[in-house]
């Protein structure tokens, strides 16, 4: 079975990749493992004309090819207004790719993925939609429309997954929708983490995310003076770029902690994992509309106690004891939580152990297998997939 993925994820030319392209974030890892379920996978994605060399990962996998689209221009309303012209230029290419496929995967929210979803419905293709935003709390009209559409369409040929987790079903309206988590970690990466050796006198506290105001890095910086009063040699590492980065540097200067903060900028996934493994605690006091923040899993896999907020799936991830949930985004509460963990070595060791145990359930291998089982059950192709797998075209069950 041939799959086409229609996504808004921007990619760049890469001579080192078997597909000829690379991209950032968890997308290349997830596409690699998703491709193992199918005989061939075509990624229909916007592509920049010039290569990007930092923070990217080659797109590779089982018979992966890339169909490059032009990149939609602008942001916000400007993008919406110019999207019709973009669709006029690229629509025929998307249509042809969907028509030639056996199944279509449309990650949403996103305008490009929505076009793939609509074309799949028109051409009556097997459809696999993965909602990657905050399923439980849609904030815009568009997000509510995506959620409503999935609840109306889910069933039979239309396989729908919502990114998140919990003990209850994602939808009361349609039981055919199921949870799926998001990750970029392999079983080998999770298993390779050793017992943590932590310098409690000089702890490294890390924040890794896109640096926007709602992500809460400013809360950690404002909490740092109180932390330094108790742990004067503590260091805060801020990884990631974004529109709020310059403001964060100004806040650090205003609070007199600039010398204790290191701003790393954007890092590749491997660099983020290496940073987490060399750190002692992860803070993420977000109030953004999170879907399933992969970096929390990466921190837990590194054995880091996590201090975060009750947003999206985070309470579910920390339920086993691998972290602390804040009742507010108050810097003093965050500082008290950080200090309380770092001054209690026994508590730290227990939380670190629970963190690693939690992460073992969220590997790319498990992610792939859960999607494969769900698609077979939804599409009724289990026997056909097993026959294909036995011929060596896809991973045998």
Order of alpha helices (4+ residues) and beta strands (2+ residues): beta-beta-alpha-beta-beta-beta-alpha-beta-alpha-beta-alpha-beta-beta-alpha-beta-alpha-beta-alpha-beta-alpha-beta-alpha-beta-alpha-beta-alpha-alpha-alpha-alpha
